[in-house]
């Protein structure tokens, strides 16, 4: 009998043993990594044991996944399994992926003014193009032997990002831009799987609320904050249910009922304990 559930893995930060063990033991229909994956080798190789057993695999990007070029290169070896900006159907349920985070240096709309007009850049390509054209010297292109025009064209292929992006430019591959939001808002889904949390979390973002309602999602499942809080009191206000998966935690989604249960409690994250909202927002471009 085919499984009617999927497993969702909270931010693993480079550790996969617990995730692979549970997936191989339970044989779900699929698994989704909720960002901040940080693989230290090819993601394709990491996922291979699951795919060999017929388990569908997906991932979305987190803010830590674009801190280092090597991390991003490891991730995009499994580019076909990237659920970002996509809707897939599994056992009759539409699952949507929306990775990344809102960064105030790019776009962080509020409740009163939620539109792309407040953004510094409309899209990642616009941002990167401006940076490339502003610094077209030999330091950027000498090793690759390409022109600025070729570098801009390469932005359409994630496999070439490491060749044309420098420093903080790679970081913003995990920033949410208005174009990302608008493309997703035109799609429909039953479950929206995100890295960023909606407004029910103390450090969540109203943008995810807007997106979930636009897509008609009944449920949002998020990672990022390393928390698994009770959001039941916020469901009526938001118009959808929400579940957070903790730090290296595992949750199981029943595809018939859309109910979520904890398989593995998230680990205690001492670095997150006692955090203040001001410190988070002041440093979110570096985290």
C-alpha positions, 0 to 999 in steps of 0.5 A: 500500500502506497504511503499517504504521508510525507516527512518534513525536516526542520533545518538540518544544518549539515546533519542528515543521519536522523533524517535519512534514518526516519525516512528509510524506516517509515517509507513516506511518499516523499520528504521535504527539507525546509531550508538551512540544509548546508550539505557538505557534499553533493545533495544528489548523493545525500538523497540517493538512498531515498530515491533508490527506495522510490521516496520523492525528495524535495528541498527549499533554500534557507538563508544559510544555504547561500552564505558560501559558494560551496554550500550552494554548489552542493545544493544545486547538484539536486536542482530537479528536487528544488521545490522553490517557486513550484507546485507539485501534486502528490496523492492529490494534494498540491504542495508548494515550496517558497524558500528564502527570507525577507531581508530589509535591504532588498524587500520587507513590506509591511501590513500597510504597504504590501507591494513591490514598490517598496523593494530595492530590486524587483528580482534577483537578476535585476540586483545581480545585473546592477552589481555586475555592471557596477564592478565589471573589472578584471577582478570579477571576470579574469579567471572565468574569461567572460564578459559582463554580458555573458555573466548576466546571461549566466544568471539564469542558470544556478549551476553558473552562479558561483562563476559570476557572483561575488561576496554578498551577491551569493547571499541574496540568492536566498532573499525574497524579491517581489518577482518571486512573490508575484509568480507564486501568488498566481498559483494555487496550493493546498499546502505551502512549505516555507523557510520564513514563518508567517506572522503567527511566529514572534519573528515571522513575516506578514508576507507569508500570510499574504502569499498563503491566502493568495494561493488558497493554502489550508496549511503552512509549514515552516522552518528557519526559527528552530521552533515548534510553537502552538499557533492554533489561536492565530488560525482564524485571524490568518485564515490557514493553519500553521506548523513550525518544525524545530531545529533538526526536528521531523514532522509527518504530514498526513495527505488525507487529513492535512494533519501534522504530527511530530516524529522527532522533537527539535533539538535545543538551540542554545544560540536561539535562546533569549533572542531579541527581535531587534538583534535579529532584524538588525543582522538578518543580512548576515545570518 
